[in-house]
Amino acid sequence: MYIGELARRVGATPKAVRYYERLGLLRSRRTQSGYREFDEQSVEIVRAIRRMQFLGIPINEVREILALLEEEAQPCEQVRRLLRDRRADVAQRIRELKAFDRVLADLESTAPGGSGGCAILARVDPKARGRQSPRAPAS
């Protein structure tokens, strides 16, 4: 099958398929006229690549998993390690986002409103203390 058919079957773009090929994750044969031809296994490979990307597995680790599969090795332990690492990354991002949310909530709660300047801006930028909010132009 040609690149357009492969892309359509896996829900990707031809550009993405060329990218995977350029990275060495996927192989094609070239016809005499230079078109890329892919086999049925390419469909499964691209689907696997897309699933791993959805899970946040970096391309270098996707390459490692695909190499293990190509060797017909049972990569479960390596995949478990990669998933544990990915979960640790996600947990760290969650902690950072929760801390960021607390900062935002704290800033939001400091703004009493009114016309005496914005207390939020004063907390973020001390030079903003006493500055008025920009007013909308008169119509």
C-alpha positions as CSV (number, residue, x, y, z in Angstrom):
1,M,0.0,0.0,0.0
2,Y,1.1,3.6,-0.6
3,I,1.7,6.2,2.0
4,G,-1.8,7.8,1.7
5,E,-3.5,4.4,2.2
6,L,-1.4,3.7,5.3
7,A,-2.0,7.1,6.7
8,R,-5.8,6.8,6.2
9,R,-5.9,3.3,7.8
10,V,-4.1,4.5,11.0
11,G,-5.7,8.0,11.3
12,A,-2.4,9.8,10.7
13,T,-1.2,12.2,8.0
14,P,1.3,11.2,5.3
15,K,3.6,13.8,6.8
16,A,3.6,11.8,10.1
17,V,4.3,8.6,8.3
18,R,7.2,10.2,6.5
19,Y,8.4,11.5,9.9
20,Y,8.3,8.0,11.4
21,E,10.2,6.7,8.5
22,R,12.8,9.5,8.7
23,L,13.4,8.6,12.4
24,G,13.9,5.0,11.4
25,L,10.8,3.7,13.2
26,L,9.2,2.5,10.0
27,R,10.6,1.1,6.7
28,S,9.2,1.2,3.2
29,R,10.2,-0.2,-0.1
30,R,10.4,2.1,-3.1
31,T,8.8,1.4,-6.4
32,Q,10.6,2.0,-9.6
33,S,8.8,5.3,-9.9
34,G,10.0,6.3,-6.4
35,Y,6.7,5.8,-4.4
36,R,6.9,4.4,-0.9
37,E,5.2,1.0,-0.4
38,F,4.3,-0.3,3.0
39,D,3.2,-3.7,4.1
40,E,0.5,-4.8,6.5
41,Q,3.0,-4.9,9.4
42,S,3.5,-1.1,8.9
43,V,-0.1,-0.5,9.9
44,E,0.5,-2.2,13.2
45,I,3.8,-0.4,13.7
46,V,2.3,3.0,13.1
47,R,-0.6,2.2,15.4
48,A,1.8,1.1,18.1
49,I,3.9,4.3,17.7
50,R,0.8,6.5,18.0
51,R,-0.4,4.7,21.1
52,M,3.0,5.1,22.7
53,Q,3.1,8.7,21.8
54,F,-0.4,9.2,23.3
55,L,0.9,7.7,26.5
56,G,3.7,10.3,26.5
57,I,6.5,7.8,25.7
58,P,9.4,9.8,24.1
59,I,10.4,8.8,20.6
60,N,13.8,7.4,21.7
61,E,11.9,5.0,24.0
62,V,9.4,4.2,21.3
63,R,12.4,3.3,19.1
64,E,13.8,1.0,21.9
65,I,10.5,-0.8,22.3
66,L,10.1,-1.3,18.5
67,A,13.6,-2.7,18.3
68,L,12.8,-5.2,21.1
69,L,9.6,-6.2,19.3
70,E,11.6,-6.6,16.0
71,E,14.0,-9.0,17.8
72,E,10.9,-10.9,18.9
73,A,12.1,-10.3,22.5
74,Q,9.6,-10.1,25.3
75,P,10.1,-6.5,26.3
76,C,7.7,-6.5,29.2
77,E,10.2,-5.6,31.9
78,Q,11.7,-2.8,29.8
79,V,8.2,-1.6,29.0
80,R,7.2,-1.7,32.7
81,R,10.3,0.3,33.5
82,L,9.4,2.9,30.8
83,L,5.9,3.1,32.1
84,R,7.1,3.5,35.7
85,D,9.3,6.3,34.6
86,R,6.5,7.9,32.6
87,R,4.2,7.7,35.7
88,A,6.8,9.3,37.9
89,D,7.0,12.1,35.3
90,V,3.3,12.5,35.4
91,A,3.2,12.5,39.2
92,Q,5.8,15.2,39.3
93,R,3.9,17.3,36.8
94,I,0.7,16.9,38.9
95,R,2.6,18.1,42.0
96,E,3.9,21.1,40.1
97,L,0.4,21.9,38.7
98,K,-1.2,21.6,42.1
99,A,1.4,24.0,43.5
100,F,0.8,26.4,40.6
101,D,-3.0,26.2,41.2
102,R,-2.4,27.1,44.9
103,V,-0.4,30.2,43.8
104,L,-3.1,31.2,41.4
105,A,-5.9,30.7,44.0
106,D,-3.8,32.8,46.5
107,L,-3.4,35.6,44.0
108,E,-7.1,35.5,43.1
109,S,-8.1,35.8,46.7
110,T,-6.0,38.9,47.3
111,A,-8.0,41.0,44.9
112,P,-10.7,42.9,46.7
113,G,-11.6,44.8,43.6
114,G,-12.6,48.4,43.5
115,S,-10.9,51.4,41.9
116,G,-7.8,51.6,44.0
117,G,-5.5,49.6,41.7
118,C,-5.2,45.9,41.4
119,A,-3.9,44.0,44.4
120,I,-3.0,41.0,42.3
121,L,-0.7,43.1,40.1
122,A,0.8,44.6,43.3
123,R,1.6,41.0,44.5
124,V,3.1,40.0,41.2
125,D,4.9,43.3,40.4
126,P,5.5,45.7,43.3
127,K,5.9,48.6,40.7
128,A,2.2,48.1,39.9
129,R,1.1,49.2,43.4
130,G,-1.3,52.0,43.0
131,R,-1.5,51.8,39.2
132,Q,-5.0,52.0,37.9
133,S,-6.3,49.3,35.5
134,P,-6.3,50.5,31.9
135,R,-9.7,51.9,31.0
136,A,-11.6,51.1,27.9
137,P,-11.6,54.0,25.4
138,A,-14.7,56.1,25.4
139,S,-17.0,55.6,22.5
